[in-house]
Amino acid sequence: MSKVDTSGTWPAISVTPPSLEGLNTDNVKWGVPAGGAGKSGYLFAGGTAEVLLDGTEFTLGTFTHQNFPIQGMPQSEFDVDLAVRVLFEDQVPHDFSFRFHHNETPNVGPSPEDIVDLPTRVSPETVIIDGTEYAVVITGFKMGGQIVTRFISPENGANSADLVAVLARIGRPDVRIANVRFKGEVKRTQADEYVEVVNRGTAPADISGWVLGADDAGQDFTFPAGTVLQPGQRIRIYTNQNHPEWGGFSYGSGRPIWNDKGDAAKLRDTDGNLVSEHRYGSAAATP
């Protein structure tokens, strides 16, 4: 594979908010402005991306939430559907669909930011490439250099993030180490270090009993029974912090786990087979 061109429209919304406009265009808007800035809404901007068949992530397009104070909403939570057209090099277009879950939080209080989630990350539509069936899997929102699982949108602004996706084989999980944050900001203990693991496949992955670690003693973390990664799901394993929004996994170590100069994080299945390896720092250099 190589380059594709993407574009998108918003064909449906699960409620009928006041002053709804822009369905079946790239910019859907709703609500009665409470100030003077305008309505709230979603904008999708496609582009050109390099797409590979090895699970490499690419930018599907840029998502923008136009988040302005509005009134008269019938309910605070609802779903908005996105239809993305992908034009491959052979000029054959393929349509893929996704659903965004919107939480229109109150404009005042300790947490006025709206929240956007992706409850279903795998497109129901597929494409056949060289005899193999693939679907598009959205693996997160990329903003500020980091990929996050939900989009937190501050009030009174147009807030954007890239939609990061992979082209994945149908019916298969694909678990990989996506990132190692090896220099924490907590002094001495570096409790906020973490390793990020993602399922880039189209099927759930049961990683119960799998082991994350390196070659040194004391660096092994065993995933508890019942640990299942859904398609597109990301989790983080912290050195000594608990973050439920990232799965709540922690080594519970009072000292740093990951070498600040360089090392290799390794993920092994219950049979000890190496599933994924992520080299960083000095260890990432190719001899």
C-alpha positions as CSV (number, residue, x, y, z in Angstrom):
1,M,0.0,0.0,0.0
2,S,1.0,3.6,-0.3
3,K,-1.0,6.9,-0.3
4,V,-4.7,7.3,0.1
5,D,-7.0,10.4,0.1
6,T,-9.7,10.8,2.8
7,S,-12.8,12.9,3.2
8,G,-15.8,12.7,5.5
9,T,-19.4,13.8,6.3
10,W,-21.7,13.6,9.3
11,P,-24.8,11.7,8.2
12,A,-26.7,11.2,11.4
13,I,-27.2,12.3,15.0
14,S,-29.1,10.3,17.6
15,V,-31.1,13.3,18.9
16,T,-32.7,16.2,17.2
17,P,-31.2,19.3,18.9
18,P,-32.5,22.8,18.2
19,S,-31.0,24.6,15.1
20,L,-29.4,21.4,13.7
21,E,-27.7,22.1,10.4
22,G,-25.0,20.6,8.2
23,L,-26.0,16.9,8.2
24,N,-24.3,15.1,5.3
25,T,-21.6,17.7,5.1
26,D,-18.2,17.8,6.7
27,N,-19.4,20.3,9.4
28,V,-22.5,19.5,11.5
29,K,-23.7,22.1,14.1
30,W,-26.4,22.3,16.8
31,G,-27.8,24.3,19.6
32,V,-28.9,27.9,20.3
33,P,-25.9,30.1,21.0
34,A,-25.8,31.2,24.6
35,G,-23.2,33.9,24.0
36,G,-22.3,35.3,20.6
37,A,-19.6,32.9,19.4
38,G,-21.9,30.5,17.5
39,K,-23.2,26.9,17.7
40,S,-21.4,23.8,18.8
41,G,-20.5,21.1,16.2
42,Y,-18.1,18.6,14.7
43,L,-15.9,19.2,11.7
44,F,-13.9,16.5,9.8
45,A,-11.1,17.5,7.5
46,G,-9.6,14.7,5.4
47,G,-6.2,14.6,3.7
48,T,-3.5,12.4,2.2
49,A,-1.9,9.7,4.2
50,E,0.6,6.9,3.8
51,V,-1.1,3.6,4.6
52,L,0.7,0.3,5.2
53,L,-0.6,-3.2,5.8
54,D,1.7,-3.9,8.8
55,G,-0.4,-2.2,11.4
56,T,1.4,1.1,11.2
57,E,-0.8,4.0,12.4
58,F,-1.7,6.8,10.1
59,T,-3.8,10.0,10.3
60,L,-7.3,9.3,9.0
61,G,-8.2,13.0,9.2
62,T,-8.5,15.9,11.6
63,F,-11.4,16.1,14.0
64,T,-12.5,19.5,15.3
65,H,-15.0,20.1,18.0
66,Q,-16.4,23.6,17.8
67,N,-17.3,24.0,21.5
68,F,-19.3,27.1,22.3
69,P,-21.9,27.8,25.0
70,I,-25.3,26.7,23.8
71,Q,-28.7,26.2,25.3
72,G,-31.9,24.3,24.6
73,M,-30.3,20.8,24.3
74,P,-32.9,18.0,24.8
75,Q,-30.2,15.8,26.5
76,S,-26.6,16.1,27.3
77,E,-25.3,12.8,25.9
78,F,-25.9,11.6,22.3
79,D,-24.2,9.9,19.3
80,V,-22.9,11.5,16.1
81,D,-22.1,9.3,13.1
82,L,-19.1,9.9,10.8
83,A,-18.8,8.5,7.2
84,V,-15.3,8.5,5.9
85,R,-14.5,8.0,2.2
86,V,-11.0,6.6,1.5
87,L,-9.8,6.9,-2.1
88,F,-7.0,4.3,-2.8
89,E,-4.4,4.7,-5.5
90,D,-6.4,2.7,-7.9
91,Q,-9.0,5.5,-7.6
92,V,-11.6,3.1,-6.2
93,P,-13.4,4.8,-3.2
94,H,-14.3,2.8,-0.1
95,D,-16.7,4.1,2.6
96,F,-16.1,3.5,6.3
97,S,-18.3,4.6,9.2
98,F,-17.7,5.3,12.9
99,R,-19.7,6.6,15.8
100,F,-18.7,9.4,18.3
101,H,-20.3,9.6,21.7
102,H,-20.8,13.3,22.8
103,N,-21.1,14.5,26.4
104,E,-22.3,18.1,26.4
105,T,-21.3,19.0,30.0
106,P,-22.6,22.1,31.8
107,N,-20.7,25.3,30.8
108,V,-20.0,26.1,34.5
109,G,-18.6,24.2,37.4
110,P,-15.3,22.4,38.1
111,S,-15.3,20.5,34.8
112,P,-16.9,22.5,32.0
113,E,-15.0,20.7,29.2
114,D,-17.1,18.6,26.9
115,I,-16.0,14.9,26.4
116,V,-16.0,13.0,23.1
117,D,-15.6,9.2,23.1
118,L,-15.4,6.5,20.4
119,P,-17.5,3.7,21.7
120,T,-16.9,1.6,18.5
121,R,-13.6,1.9,16.9
122,V,-13.8,-0.7,14.1
123,S,-15.5,0.2,10.8
124,P,-18.3,-2.3,9.9
125,E,-17.3,-1.9,6.3
126,T,-14.2,-3.7,4.9
127,V,-11.9,-3.7,1.9
128,I,-10.2,-6.6,0.1
129,I,-6.5,-6.0,-0.6
130,D,-4.4,-8.7,-2.3
131,G,-7.1,-11.3,-1.3
132,T,-7.1,-10.3,2.4
133,E,-10.0,-8.5,4.1
134,Y,-9.2,-5.4,6.1
135,A,-11.1,-2.9,8.2
136,V,-10.2,0.6,9.5
137,V,-9.6,0.7,13.3
138,I,-9.4,4.1,15.0
139,T,-6.8,3.8,17.8
140,G,-7.2,7.3,19.3
141,F,-7.1,11.1,19.2
142,K,-3.6,12.5,18.7
143,M,-3.1,15.9,20.3
144,G,0.0,17.6,21.7
145,G,2.1,14.7,20.4
146,Q,0.2,12.1,22.4
147,I,-2.5,9.7,21.4
148,V,-5.4,9.7,23.9
149,T,-8.5,7.5,24.2
150,R,-11.0,10.3,24.7
151,F,-11.1,13.9,23.5
152,I,-11.4,16.5,26.3
153,S,-12.7,19.7,24.7
154,P,-12.3,23.1,26.5
155,E,-15.2,25.5,26.4
156,N,-15.3,28.5,24.1
157,G,-13.0,27.4,21.3
158,A,-12.5,25.2,18.3
159,N,-10.4,22.2,19.5
160,S,-8.7,19.8,17.1
161,A,-7.0,16.4,17.2
162,D,-5.9,14.0,14.5
163,L,-7.8,10.7,14.3
164,V,-5.2,8.0,14.3
165,A,-6.1,4.7,12.6
166,V,-4.7,1.4,11.2
167,L,-5.8,-0.8,8.4
168,A,-6.1,-4.2,10.2
169,R,-7.0,-7.7,9.2
170,I,-10.5,-8.9,10.0
171,G,-11.0,-11.2,12.9
172,R,-7.5,-10.9,14.4
173,P,-6.1,-9.0,17.4
174,D,-2.8,-7.2,17.1
175,V,-1.3,-6.3,20.5
176,R,1.8,-4.0,20.4
177,I,3.8,-1.9,22.8
178,A,3.1,1.6,21.5
179,N,5.3,3.8,23.7
180,V,7.6,3.8,26.8
181,R,7.6,7.0,28.9
182,F,11.0,6.3,30.6
183,K,11.6,9.6,32.2
184,G,9.0,10.5,34.7
185,E,8.5,13.9,36.3
186,V,8.2,12.6,39.9
187,K,11.6,13.0,41.5
188,R,13.6,9.9,42.6
189,T,10.8,7.3,42.2
190,Q,9.6,8.3,38.7
191,A,6.2,6.9,39.7
192,D,4.6,8.4,36.6
193,E,6.7,6.3,34.1
194,Y,4.6,4.1,32.0
195,V,4.5,1.6,29.1
196,E,1.6,2.0,26.7
197,V,0.1,-1.1,25.0
198,V,-2.5,-1.0,22.2
199,N,-4.6,-3.5,20.4
200,R,-4.4,-2.5,16.7
201,G,-6.5,-5.4,15.6
202,T,-10.2,-5.9,14.8
203,A,-10.8,-8.6,17.5
204,P,-10.5,-8.5,21.3
205,A,-7.2,-9.8,22.8
206,D,-7.2,-11.7,26.1
207,I,-3.8,-10.9,27.6
208,S,-4.4,-12.5,31.0
209,G,-1.1,-13.9,32.3
210,W,1.0,-12.1,29.7
211,V,4.2,-10.5,31.0
212,L,5.6,-7.0,30.4
213,G,9.2,-6.4,31.3
214,A,12.8,-6.2,30.2
215,D,15.9,-8.4,30.7
216,D,16.6,-7.2,34.2
217,A,15.2,-8.7,37.4
218,G,12.3,-6.8,39.0
219,Q,10.9,-5.5,35.8
220,D,8.2,-8.0,35.2
221,F,4.5,-7.1,35.3
222,T,2.0,-10.0,34.9
223,F,-1.5,-9.0,33.6
224,P,-4.2,-10.2,35.9
225,A,-6.9,-12.7,34.9
226,G,-9.7,-11.2,32.9
227,T,-7.6,-8.6,31.1
228,V,-9.0,-8.2,27.6
229,L,-8.1,-5.4,25.2
230,Q,-10.9,-4.4,22.9
231,P,-10.1,-3.3,19.3
232,G,-8.3,0.0,19.3
233,Q,-8.0,0.1,23.1
234,R,-5.0,1.6,24.8
235,I,-3.8,0.8,28.3
236,R,-0.8,2.1,30.4
237,I,1.2,0.2,33.0
238,Y,2.6,2.8,35.4
239,T,5.6,2.4,37.7
240,N,3.7,3.4,40.8
241,Q,0.5,5.3,40.0
242,N,-3.1,4.2,39.4
243,H,-5.0,5.7,36.5
244,P,-8.4,4.0,36.0
245,E,-8.9,5.8,32.7
246,W,-5.9,3.9,31.4
247,G,-6.9,0.5,32.9
248,G,-5.6,1.0,36.4
249,F,-2.4,-1.1,36.0
250,S,0.7,-0.4,38.1
251,Y,4.0,-2.2,39.0
252,G,3.6,-0.7,42.5
253,S,7.3,-0.1,42.6
254,G,8.9,2.5,44.9
255,R,11.8,2.9,42.5
256,P,12.1,3.6,38.8
257,I,11.6,0.6,36.4
258,W,12.8,1.9,33.1
259,N,16.4,2.9,32.4
260,D,16.7,6.6,31.5
261,K,19.5,6.0,29.1
262,G,17.9,3.3,27.1
263,D,16.4,-0.2,27.3
264,A,13.9,-2.5,25.6
265,A,10.3,-3.2,26.8
266,K,9.2,-6.7,25.9
267,L,5.7,-8.2,26.0
268,R,5.4,-12.0,26.1
269,D,2.4,-14.3,26.0
270,T,1.6,-17.1,28.5
271,D,3.9,-19.5,26.6
272,G,6.8,-17.0,26.8
273,N,6.7,-16.1,23.2
274,L,7.8,-12.5,22.4
275,V,4.7,-10.7,21.1
276,S,6.1,-7.2,20.9
277,E,9.4,-5.3,21.7
278,H,9.9,-1.6,21.9
279,R,13.5,-0.3,22.1
280,Y,14.1,3.3,23.2
281,G,16.9,5.7,24.0
282,S,20.4,4.3,23.4
283,A,19.0,0.8,22.9
284,A,17.0,2.0,19.9
285,A,20.1,2.8,17.9
286,T,20.7,0.3,15.0
287,P,24.3,-1.1,15.2
